[in-house]
Amino acid sequence: MHCISVDIIEVGRIEKAIAHWGERFLERMYTGKELQLCQNQVADLAARFAAKELELEGLAISLSHCREYAVASVIGETL
């Protein structure tokens, strides 16, 4: 069976977490490769965070963001 999941997050939430926790937050939430890909762009990090909130074996994932929000959508199969 296929399912669709979507998660949205305010970019400001991630910005505040980075300001408060710094490297500790980044290292706990993201892989080294993710950090390298995002190059400290908070909106990109927020989109990846939204994707992590989706507990799904993803077949296809889409990430997007604007100044205030980031969104991740996944189409996958349930077990």
PDB file of N, CA, C and O in Angstrom, chain B, residues numbered from 101:
ATOM      1  N   MET B 101       0.839  -1.180   0.000  1.00  0.00           N
ATOM      2  CA  MET B 101       0.000   0.000   0.000  1.00  0.00           C
ATOM      3  C   MET B 101       0.879   1.236   0.000  1.00  0.00           C
ATOM      4  O   MET B 101       1.860   1.301   0.741  1.00  0.00           O
ATOM      5  N   HIS B 102       0.541   2.207  -0.815  1.00  0.00           N
ATOM      6  CA  HIS B 102       1.290   3.448  -0.880  1.00  0.00           C
ATOM      7  C   HIS B 102       0.684   4.482   0.068  1.00  0.00           C
ATOM      8  O   HIS B 102      -0.514   4.467   0.350  1.00  0.00           O
ATOM      9  N   CYS B 103       1.532   5.368   0.546  1.00  0.00           N
ATOM     10  CA  CYS B 103       1.051   6.461   1.383  1.00  0.00           C
ATOM     11  C   CYS B 103       1.852   7.718   1.066  1.00  0.00           C
ATOM     12  O   CYS B 103       2.948   7.659   0.509  1.00  0.00           O
ATOM     13  N   ILE B 104       1.286   8.828   1.427  1.00  0.00           N
ATOM     14  CA  ILE B 104       1.927  10.122   1.224  1.00  0.00           C
ATOM     15  C   ILE B 104       2.021  10.805   2.579  1.00  0.00           C
ATOM     16  O   ILE B 104       1.055  10.816   3.341  1.00  0.00           O
ATOM     17  N   SER B 105       3.189  11.377   2.880  1.00  0.00           N
ATOM     18  CA  SER B 105       3.385  12.117   4.123  1.00  0.00           C
ATOM     19  C   SER B 105       3.982  13.477   3.808  1.00  0.00           C
ATOM     20  O   SER B 105       4.780  13.630   2.883  1.00  0.00           O
ATOM     21  N   VAL B 106       3.574  14.463   4.605  1.00  0.00           N
ATOM     22  CA  VAL B 106       4.074  15.826   4.435  1.00  0.00           C
ATOM     23  C   VAL B 106       4.385  16.392   5.815  1.00  0.00           C
ATOM     24  O   VAL B 106       3.634  16.167   6.765  1.00  0.00           O
ATOM     25  N   ASP B 107       5.482  17.119   5.926  1.00  0.00           N
ATOM     26  CA  ASP B 107       5.811  17.815   7.167  1.00  0.00           C
ATOM     27  C   ASP B 107       6.295  19.211   6.812  1.00  0.00           C
ATOM     28  O   ASP B 107       7.043  19.396   5.852  1.00  0.00           O
ATOM     29  N   ILE B 108       5.863  20.188   7.591  1.00  0.00           N
ATOM     30  CA  ILE B 108       6.279  21.575   7.390  1.00  0.00           C
ATOM     31  C   ILE B 108       6.853  22.103   8.699  1.00  0.00           C
ATOM     32  O   ILE B 108       6.391  21.738   9.780  1.00  0.00           O
ATOM     33  N   ILE B 109       7.850  22.953   8.597  1.00  0.00           N
ATOM     34  CA  ILE B 109       8.482  23.523   9.776  1.00  0.00           C
ATOM     35  C   ILE B 109       8.829  24.979   9.507  1.00  0.00           C
ATOM     36  O   ILE B 109       9.138  25.357   8.377  1.00  0.00           O
ATOM     37  N   GLU B 110       8.776  25.779  10.545  1.00  0.00           N
ATOM     38  CA  GLU B 110       9.202  27.171  10.429  1.00  0.00           C
ATOM     39  C   GLU B 110      10.726  27.207  10.420  1.00  0.00           C
ATOM     40  O   GLU B 110      11.370  26.634  11.299  1.00  0.00           O
ATOM     41  N   VAL B 111      11.289  27.867   9.448  1.00  0.00           N
ATOM     42  CA  VAL B 111      12.749  27.976   9.349  1.00  0.00           C
ATOM     43  C   VAL B 111      13.307  28.617  10.614  1.00  0.00           C
ATOM     44  O   VAL B 111      14.401  28.263  11.054  1.00  0.00           O
ATOM     45  N   GLY B 112      12.578  29.546  11.199  1.00  0.00           N
ATOM     46  CA  GLY B 112      13.017  30.220  12.425  1.00  0.00           C
ATOM     47  C   GLY B 112      13.242  29.276  13.589  1.00  0.00           C
ATOM     48  O   GLY B 112      14.088  29.542  14.443  1.00  0.00           O
ATOM     49  N   ARG B 113      12.494  28.165  13.640  1.00  0.00           N
ATOM     50  CA  ARG B 113      12.699  27.176  14.714  1.00  0.00           C
ATOM     51  C   ARG B 113      14.087  26.572  14.642  1.00  0.00           C
ATOM     52  O   ARG B 113      14.751  26.401  15.665  1.00  0.00           O
ATOM     53  N   ILE B 114      14.528  26.247  13.429  1.00  0.00           N
ATOM     54  CA  ILE B 114      15.857  25.669  13.261  1.00  0.00           C
ATOM     55  C   ILE B 114      16.916  26.727  13.530  1.00  0.00           C
ATOM     56  O   ILE B 114      17.949  26.444  14.137  1.00  0.00           O
ATOM     57  N   GLU B 115      16.655  27.935  13.077  1.00  0.00           N
ATOM     58  CA  GLU B 115      17.584  29.038  13.325  1.00  0.00           C
ATOM     59  C   GLU B 115      17.786  29.256  14.826  1.00  0.00           C
ATOM     60  O   GLU B 115      18.912  29.462  15.278  1.00  0.00           O
ATOM     61  N   LYS B 116      16.703  29.213  15.594  1.00  0.00           N
ATOM     62  CA  LYS B 116      16.789  29.375  17.050  1.00  0.00           C
ATOM     63  C   LYS B 116      17.534  28.208  17.699  1.00  0.00           C
ATOM     64  O   LYS B 116      18.328  28.414  18.616  1.00  0.00           O
ATOM     65  N   ALA B 117      17.284  26.999  17.233  1.00  0.00           N
ATOM     66  CA  ALA B 117      17.970  25.827  17.790  1.00  0.00           C
ATOM     67  C   ALA B 117      19.466  25.908  17.540  1.00  0.00           C
ATOM     68  O   ALA B 117      20.261  25.570  18.417  1.00  0.00           O
ATOM     69  N   ILE B 118      19.856  26.352  16.352  1.00  0.00           N
ATOM     70  CA  ILE B 118      21.282  26.496  16.039  1.00  0.00           C
ATOM     71  C   ILE B 118      21.898  27.583  16.906  1.00  0.00           C
ATOM     72  O   ILE B 118      23.007  27.421  17.415  1.00  0.00           O
ATOM     73  N   ALA B 119      21.180  28.693  17.076  1.00  0.00           N
ATOM     74  CA  ALA B 119      21.688  29.784  17.905  1.00  0.00           C
ATOM     75  C   ALA B 119      21.855  29.336  19.361  1.00  0.00           C
ATOM     76  O   ALA B 119      22.811  29.731  20.028  1.00  0.00           O
ATOM     77  N   HIS B 120      20.934  28.519  19.848  1.00  0.00           N
ATOM     78  CA  HIS B 120      20.980  28.074  21.241  1.00  0.00           C
ATOM     79  C   HIS B 120      21.979  26.938  21.470  1.00  0.00           C
ATOM     80  O   HIS B 120      22.775  26.991  22.406  1.00  0.00           O
ATOM     81  N   TRP B 121      21.937  25.917  20.622  1.00  0.00           N
ATOM     82  CA  TRP B 121      22.737  24.713  20.830  1.00  0.00           C
ATOM     83  C   TRP B 121      23.996  24.634  19.971  1.00  0.00           C
ATOM     84  O   TRP B 121      24.905  23.866  20.285  1.00  0.00           O
ATOM     85  N   GLY B 122      24.064  25.410  18.898  1.00  0.00           N
ATOM     86  CA  GLY B 122      25.253  25.457  18.050  1.00  0.00           C
ATOM     87  C   GLY B 122      25.605  24.125  17.411  1.00  0.00           C
ATOM     88  O   GLY B 122      24.738  23.400  16.925  1.00  0.00           O
ATOM     89  N   GLU B 123      26.885  23.823  17.423  1.00  0.00           N
ATOM     90  CA  GLU B 123      27.405  22.603  16.779  1.00  0.00           C
ATOM     91  C   GLU B 123      26.805  21.330  17.368  1.00  0.00           C
ATOM     92  O   GLU B 123      26.638  20.335  16.663  1.00  0.00           O
ATOM     93  N   ARG B 124      26.486  21.360  18.638  1.00  0.00           N
ATOM     94  CA  ARG B 124      25.904  20.178  19.282  1.00  0.00           C
ATOM     95  C   ARG B 124      24.593  19.790  18.589  1.00  0.00           C
ATOM     96  O   ARG B 124      24.357  18.613  18.317  1.00  0.00           O
ATOM     97  N   PHE B 125      23.756  20.770  18.309  1.00  0.00           N
ATOM     98  CA  PHE B 125      22.500  20.510  17.597  1.00  0.00           C
ATOM     99  C   PHE B 125      22.776  19.989  16.193  1.00  0.00           C
ATOM    100  O   PHE B 125      22.200  18.984  15.776  1.00  0.00           O
ATOM    101  N   LEU B 126      23.646  20.665  15.471  1.00  0.00           N
ATOM    102  CA  LEU B 126      23.941  20.287  14.092  1.00  0.00           C
ATOM    103  C   LEU B 126      24.482  18.868  13.997  1.00  0.00           C
ATOM    104  O   LEU B 126      24.070  18.105  13.124  1.00  0.00           O
ATOM    105  N   GLU B 127      25.394  18.512  14.880  1.00  0.00           N
ATOM    106  CA  GLU B 127      26.004  17.187  14.840  1.00  0.00           C
ATOM    107  C   GLU B 127      25.036  16.080  15.248  1.00  0.00           C
ATOM    108  O   GLU B 127      25.161  14.944  14.791  1.00  0.00           O
ATOM    109  N   ARG B 128      24.069  16.409  16.109  1.00  0.00           N
ATOM    110  CA  ARG B 128      23.094  15.399  16.526  1.00  0.00           C
ATOM    111  C   ARG B 128      21.991  15.193  15.502  1.00  0.00           C
ATOM    112  O   ARG B 128      21.437  14.098  15.398  1.00  0.00           O
ATOM    113  N   MET B 129      21.666  16.240  14.741  1.00  0.00           N
ATOM    114  CA  MET B 129      20.525  16.177  13.840  1.00  0.00           C
ATOM    115  C   MET B 129      20.884  15.857  12.394  1.00  0.00           C
ATOM    116  O   MET B 129      20.043  15.356  11.646  1.00  0.00           O
ATOM    117  N   TYR B 130      22.116  16.137  11.993  1.00  0.00           N
ATOM    118  CA  TYR B 130      22.485  15.998  10.584  1.00  0.00           C
ATOM    119  C   TYR B 130      23.763  15.189  10.434  1.00  0.00           C
ATOM    120  O   TYR B 130      24.632  15.199  11.305  1.00  0.00           O
ATOM    121  N   THR B 131      23.856  14.497   9.323  1.00  0.00           N
ATOM    122  CA  THR B 131      25.092  13.786   9.006  1.00  0.00           C
ATOM    123  C   THR B 131      26.103  14.800   8.465  1.00  0.00           C
ATOM    124  O   THR B 131      25.741  15.918   8.097  1.00  0.00           O
ATOM    125  N   GLY B 132      27.353  14.401   8.424  1.00  0.00           N
ATOM    126  CA  GLY B 132      28.388  15.263   7.860  1.00  0.00           C
ATOM    127  C   GLY B 132      28.092  15.619   6.413  1.00  0.00           C
ATOM    128  O   GLY B 132      28.327  16.747   5.979  1.00  0.00           O
ATOM    129  N   LYS B 133      27.573  14.647   5.669  1.00  0.00           N
ATOM    130  CA  LYS B 133      27.248  14.898   4.262  1.00  0.00           C
ATOM    131  C   LYS B 133      26.109  15.912   4.133  1.00  0.00           C
ATOM    132  O   LYS B 133      26.145  16.784   3.264  1.00  0.00           O
ATOM    133  N   GLU B 134      25.103  15.796   4.996  1.00  0.00           N
ATOM    134  CA  GLU B 134      24.005  16.766   4.960  1.00  0.00           C
ATOM    135  C   GLU B 134      24.505  18.175   5.263  1.00  0.00           C
ATOM    136  O   GLU B 134      24.108  19.135   4.602  1.00  0.00           O
ATOM    137  N   LEU B 135      25.367  18.295   6.250  1.00  0.00           N
ATOM    138  CA  LEU B 135      25.914  19.610   6.595  1.00  0.00           C
ATOM    139  C   LEU B 135      26.728  20.182   5.444  1.00  0.00           C
ATOM    140  O   LEU B 135      26.680  21.381   5.174  1.00  0.00           O
ATOM    141  N   GLN B 136      27.465  19.326   4.779  1.00  0.00           N
ATOM    142  CA  GLN B 136      28.260  19.766   3.636  1.00  0.00           C
ATOM    143  C   GLN B 136      27.346  20.217   2.490  1.00  0.00           C
ATOM    144  O   GLN B 136      27.594  21.252   1.872  1.00  0.00           O
ATOM    145  N   LEU B 137      26.302  19.453   2.211  1.00  0.00           N
ATOM    146  CA  LEU B 137      25.365  19.806   1.139  1.00  0.00           C
ATOM    147  C   LEU B 137      24.636  21.117   1.420  1.00  0.00           C
ATOM    148  O   LEU B 137      24.422  21.917   0.510  1.00  0.00           O
ATOM    149  N   CYS B 138      24.259  21.335   2.664  1.00  0.00           N
ATOM    150  CA  CYS B 138      23.477  22.521   3.023  1.00  0.00           C
ATOM    151  C   CYS B 138      24.332  23.778   3.181  1.00  0.00           C
ATOM    152  O   CYS B 138      23.811  24.890   3.093  1.00  0.00           O
ATOM    153  N   GLN B 139      25.604  23.623   3.408  1.00  0.00           N
ATOM    154  CA  GLN B 139      26.549  24.746   3.534  1.00  0.00           C
ATOM    155  C   GLN B 139      26.030  25.842   4.461  1.00  0.00           C
ATOM    156  O   GLN B 139      26.098  27.027   4.135  1.00  0.00           O
ATOM    157  N   ASN B 140      25.512  25.435   5.615  1.00  0.00           N
ATOM    158  CA  ASN B 140      25.018  26.357   6.648  1.00  0.00           C
ATOM    159  C   ASN B 140      23.836  27.216   6.207  1.00  0.00           C
ATOM    160  O   ASN B 140      23.574  28.254   6.815  1.00  0.00           O
ATOM    161  N   GLN B 141      23.125  26.810   5.174  1.00  0.00           N
ATOM    162  CA  GLN B 141      21.911  27.509   4.758  1.00  0.00           C
ATOM    163  C   GLN B 141      20.765  26.997   5.622  1.00  0.00           C
ATOM    164  O   GLN B 141      20.344  25.848   5.488  1.00  0.00           O
ATOM    165  N   VAL B 142      20.267  27.845   6.498  1.00  0.00           N
ATOM    166  CA  VAL B 142      19.275  27.425   7.486  1.00  0.00           C
ATOM    167  C   VAL B 142      18.008  26.879   6.826  1.00  0.00           C
ATOM    168  O   VAL B 142      17.450  25.897   7.316  1.00  0.00           O
ATOM    169  N   ALA B 143      17.544  27.472   5.749  1.00  0.00           N
ATOM    170  CA  ALA B 143      16.328  26.983   5.091  1.00  0.00           C
ATOM    171  C   ALA B 143      16.529  25.566   4.552  1.00  0.00           C
ATOM    172  O   ALA B 143      15.619  24.740   4.629  1.00  0.00           O
ATOM    173  N   ASP B 144      17.710  25.279   4.011  1.00  0.00           N
ATOM    174  CA  ASP B 144      18.009  23.924   3.536  1.00  0.00           C
ATOM    175  C   ASP B 144      18.051  22.940   4.703  1.00  0.00           C
ATOM    176  O   ASP B 144      17.553  21.820   4.593  1.00  0.00           O
ATOM    177  N   LEU B 145      18.637  23.355   5.803  1.00  0.00           N
ATOM    178  CA  LEU B 145      18.684  22.503   6.991  1.00  0.00           C
ATOM    179  C   LEU B 145      17.278  22.247   7.524  1.00  0.00           C
ATOM    180  O   LEU B 145      16.973  21.137   7.959  1.00  0.00           O
ATOM    181  N   ALA B 146      16.427  23.259   7.492  1.00  0.00           N
ATOM    182  CA  ALA B 146      15.048  23.098   7.961  1.00  0.00           C
ATOM    183  C   ALA B 146      14.286  22.095   7.094  1.00  0.00           C
ATOM    184  O   ALA B 146      13.529  21.278   7.618  1.00  0.00           O
ATOM    185  N   ALA B 147      14.476  22.149   5.785  1.00  0.00           N
ATOM    186  CA  ALA B 147      13.807  21.200   4.891  1.00  0.00           C
ATOM    187  C   ALA B 147      14.253  19.778   5.199  1.00  0.00           C
ATOM    188  O   ALA B 147      13.429  18.863   5.225  1.00  0.00           O
ATOM    189  N   ARG B 148      15.535  19.585   5.431  1.00  0.00           N
ATOM    190  CA  ARG B 148      16.036  18.249   5.774  1.00  0.00           C
ATOM    191  C   ARG B 148      15.498  17.793   7.129  1.00  0.00           C
ATOM    192  O   ARG B 148      15.212  16.611   7.319  1.00  0.00           O
ATOM    193  N   PHE B 149      15.359  18.728   8.069  1.00  0.00           N
ATOM    194  CA  PHE B 149      14.784  18.400   9.370  1.00  0.00           C
ATOM    195  C   PHE B 149      13.345  17.927   9.202  1.00  0.00           C
ATOM    196  O   PHE B 149      12.935  16.945   9.821  1.00  0.00           O
ATOM    197  N   ALA B 150      12.582  18.622   8.370  1.00  0.00           N
ATOM    198  CA  ALA B 150      11.199  18.218   8.111  1.00  0.00           C
ATOM    199  C   ALA B 150      11.151  16.799   7.549  1.00  0.00           C
ATOM    200  O   ALA B 150      10.274  16.015   7.913  1.00  0.00           O
ATOM    201  N   ALA B 151      12.091  16.470   6.665  1.00  0.00           N
ATOM    202  CA  ALA B 151      12.137  15.125   6.091  1.00  0.00           C
ATOM    203  C   ALA B 151      12.429  14.080   7.160  1.00  0.00           C
ATOM    204  O   ALA B 151      11.892  12.973   7.106  1.00  0.00           O
ATOM    205  N   LYS B 152      13.270  14.418   8.128  1.00  0.00           N
ATOM    206  CA  LYS B 152      13.618  13.469   9.185  1.00  0.00           C
ATOM    207  C   LYS B 152      12.409  13.161  10.064  1.00  0.00           C
ATOM    208  O   LYS B 152      12.341  12.090  10.667  1.00  0.00           O
ATOM    209  N   GLU B 153      11.464  14.081  10.140  1.00  0.00           N
ATOM    210  CA  GLU B 153      10.281  13.883  10.966  1.00  0.00           C
ATOM    211  C   GLU B 153       9.308  12.883  10.341  1.00  0.00           C
ATOM    212  O   GLU B 153       8.408  12.385  11.017  1.00  0.00           O
ATOM    213  N   LEU B 154       9.489  12.594   9.064  1.00  0.00           N
ATOM    214  CA  LEU B 154       8.613  11.647   8.384  1.00  0.00           C
ATOM    215  C   LEU B 154       9.157  10.237   8.596  1.00  0.00           C
ATOM    216  O   LEU B 154      10.182   9.870   8.022  1.00  0.00           O
ATOM    217  N   GLU B 155       8.474   9.455   9.412  1.00  0.00           N
ATOM    218  CA  GLU B 155       8.925   8.091   9.685  1.00  0.00           C
ATOM    219  C   GLU B 155       8.365   7.175   8.608  1.00  0.00           C
ATOM    220  O   GLU B 155       7.313   6.564   8.795  1.00  0.00           O
ATOM    221  N   LEU B 156       9.067   7.077   7.471  1.00  0.00           N
ATOM    222  CA  LEU B 156       8.549   6.370   6.310  1.00  0.00           C
ATOM    223  C   LEU B 156       9.709   5.870   5.480  1.00  0.00           C
ATOM    224  O   LEU B 156      10.703   6.575   5.309  1.00  0.00           O
ATOM    225  N   GLU B 157       9.589   4.650   4.960  1.00  0.00           N
ATOM    226  CA  GLU B 157      10.558   4.142   3.987  1.00  0.00           C
ATOM    227  C   GLU B 157      10.277   4.857   2.684  1.00  0.00           C
ATOM    228  O   GLU B 157       9.347   4.489   1.966  1.00  0.00           O
ATOM    229  N   GLY B 158      11.056   5.863   2.367  1.00  0.00           N
ATOM    230  CA  GLY B 158      10.717   6.723   1.241  1.00  0.00           C
ATOM    231  C   GLY B 158      11.069   6.131  -0.105  1.00  0.00           C
ATOM    232  O   GLY B 158      12.181   5.640  -0.303  1.00  0.00           O
ATOM    233  N   LEU B 159      10.140   6.175  -1.016  1.00  0.00           N
ATOM    234  CA  LEU B 159      10.412   5.851  -2.403  1.00  0.00           C
ATOM    235  C   LEU B 159      10.837   7.109  -3.143  1.00  0.00           C
ATOM    236  O   LEU B 159      11.730   7.078  -3.989  1.00  0.00           O
ATOM    237  N   ALA B 160      10.186   8.207  -2.813  1.00  0.00           N
ATOM    238  CA  ALA B 160      10.508   9.481  -3.440  1.00  0.00           C
ATOM    239  C   ALA B 160      10.309  10.578  -2.407  1.00  0.00           C
ATOM    240  O   ALA B 160       9.336  10.561  -1.652  1.00  0.00           O
ATOM    241  N   ILE B 161      11.228  11.527  -2.374  1.00  0.00           N
ATOM    242  CA  ILE B 161      11.147  12.625  -1.415  1.00  0.00           C
ATOM    243  C   ILE B 161      11.353  13.937  -2.142  1.00  0.00           C
ATOM    244  O   ILE B 161      12.150  14.030  -3.076  1.00  0.00           O
ATOM    245  N   SER B 162      10.628  14.943  -1.703  1.00  0.00           N
ATOM    246  CA  SER B 162      10.757  16.276  -2.271  1.00  0.00           C
ATOM    247  C   SER B 162      10.930  17.265  -1.129  1.00  0.00           C
ATOM    248  O   SER B 162      10.162  17.243  -0.167  1.00  0.00           O
ATOM    249  N   LEU B 163      11.933  18.134  -1.227  1.00  0.00           N
ATOM    250  CA  LEU B 163      12.202  19.160  -0.224  1.00  0.00           C
ATOM    251  C   LEU B 163      12.040  20.528  -0.870  1.00  0.00           C
ATOM    252  O   LEU B 163      12.433  20.733  -2.018  1.00  0.00           O
ATOM    253  N   SER B 164      11.459  21.460  -0.127  1.00  0.00           N
ATOM    254  CA  SER B 164      11.312  22.814  -0.635  1.00  0.00           C
ATOM    255  C   SER B 164      11.292  23.783   0.536  1.00  0.00           C
ATOM    256  O   SER B 164      11.009  23.394   1.669  1.00  0.00           O
ATOM    257  N   HIS B 165      11.592  25.036   0.260  1.00  0.00           N
ATOM    258  CA  HIS B 165      11.547  26.050   1.307  1.00  0.00           C
ATOM    259  C   HIS B 165      11.383  27.433   0.709  1.00  0.00           C
ATOM    260  O   HIS B 165      11.684  27.677  -0.459  1.00  0.00           O
ATOM    261  N   CYS B 166      10.897  28.325   1.552  1.00  0.00           N
ATOM    262  CA  CYS B 166      10.871  29.740   1.244  1.00  0.00           C
ATOM    263  C   CYS B 166      11.535  30.424   2.432  1.00  0.00           C
ATOM    264  O   CYS B 166      12.184  29.757   3.238  1.00  0.00           O
ATOM    265  N   ARG B 167      11.391  31.700   2.554  1.00  0.00           N
ATOM    266  CA  ARG B 167      12.067  32.417   3.639  1.00  0.00           C
ATOM    267  C   ARG B 167      11.608  31.963   5.023  1.00  0.00           C
ATOM    268  O   ARG B 167      12.418  31.887   5.946  1.00  0.00           O
ATOM    269  N   GLU B 168      10.314  31.661   5.176  1.00  0.00           N
ATOM    270  CA  GLU B 168       9.772  31.376   6.502  1.00  0.00           C
ATOM    271  C   GLU B 168       9.490  29.908   6.791  1.00  0.00           C
ATOM    272  O   GLU B 168       9.481  29.504   7.954  1.00  0.00           O
ATOM    273  N   TYR B 169       9.259  29.098   5.755  1.00  0.00           N
ATOM    274  CA  TYR B 169       8.865  27.713   5.971  1.00  0.00           C
ATOM    275  C   TYR B 169       9.668  26.761   5.095  1.00  0.00           C
ATOM    276  O   TYR B 169      10.144  27.117   4.018  1.00  0.00           O
ATOM    277  N   ALA B 170       9.800  25.533   5.599  1.00  0.00           N
ATOM    278  CA  ALA B 170      10.399  24.450   4.817  1.00  0.00           C
ATOM    279  C   ALA B 170       9.431  23.272   4.863  1.00  0.00           C
ATOM    280  O   ALA B 170       8.742  23.061   5.861  1.00  0.00           O
ATOM    281  N   VAL B 171       9.386  22.515   3.783  1.00  0.00           N
ATOM    282  CA  VAL B 171       8.446  21.404   3.691  1.00  0.00           C
ATOM    283  C   VAL B 171       9.130  20.192   3.073  1.00  0.00           C
ATOM    284  O   VAL B 171       9.994  20.328   2.207  1.00  0.00           O
ATOM    285  N   ALA B 172       8.739  19.020   3.521  1.00  0.00           N
ATOM    286  CA  ALA B 172       9.211  17.768   2.941  1.00  0.00           C
ATOM    287  C   ALA B 172       7.997  16.908   2.649  1.00  0.00           C
ATOM    288  O   ALA B 172       7.082  16.820   3.467  1.00  0.00           O
ATOM    289  N   SER B 173       7.987  16.282   1.501  1.00  0.00           N
ATOM    290  CA  SER B 173       6.914  15.340   1.182  1.00  0.00           C
ATOM    291  C   SER B 173       7.534  14.038   0.700  1.00  0.00           C
ATOM    292  O   SER B 173       8.546  14.033   0.000  1.00  0.00           O
ATOM    293  N   VAL B 174       6.910  12.942   1.086  1.00  0.00           N
ATOM    294  CA  VAL B 174       7.424  11.609   0.772  1.00  0.00           C
ATOM    295  C   VAL B 174       6.278  10.749   0.261  1.00  0.00           C
ATOM    296  O   VAL B 174       5.175  10.757   0.806  1.00  0.00           O
ATOM    297  N   ILE B 175       6.567  10.019  -0.785  1.00  0.00           N
ATOM    298  CA  ILE B 175       5.642   8.982  -1.248  1.00  0.00           C
ATOM    299  C   ILE B 175       6.353   7.664  -0.990  1.00  0.00           C
ATOM    300  O   ILE B 175       7.473   7.460  -1.457  1.00  0.00           O
ATOM    301  N   GLY B 176       5.709   6.766  -0.249  1.00  0.00           N
ATOM    302  CA  GLY B 176       6.354   5.525   0.119  1.00  0.00           C
ATOM    303  C   GLY B 176       5.360   4.395   0.270  1.00  0.00           C
ATOM    304  O   GLY B 176       4.176   4.533  -0.037  1.00  0.00           O
ATOM    305  N   GLU B 177       5.862   3.292   0.743  1.00  0.00           N
ATOM    306  CA  GLU B 177       5.045   2.113   0.971  1.00  0.00           C
ATOM    307  C   GLU B 177       5.010   1.809   2.449  1.00  0.00           C
ATOM    308  O   GLU B 177       6.030   1.907   3.132  1.00  0.00           O
ATOM    309  N   THR B 178       3.846   1.440   2.951  1.00  0.00           N
ATOM    310  CA  THR B 178       3.725   1.016   4.349  1.00  0.00           C
ATOM    311  C   THR B 178       4.120  -0.438   4.438  1.00  0.00           C
ATOM    312  O   THR B 178       3.990  -1.194   3.475  1.00  0.00           O
ATOM    313  N   LEU B 179       4.595  -0.814   5.583  1.00  0.00           N
ATOM    314  CA  LEU B 179       5.007  -2.209   5.802  1.00  0.00           C
ATOM    315  C   LEU B 179       3.858  -3.041   6.309  1.00  0.00           C
ATOM    316  O   LEU B 179       4.020  -4.238   6.549  1.00  0.00           O
TER     317      LEU B 179
END
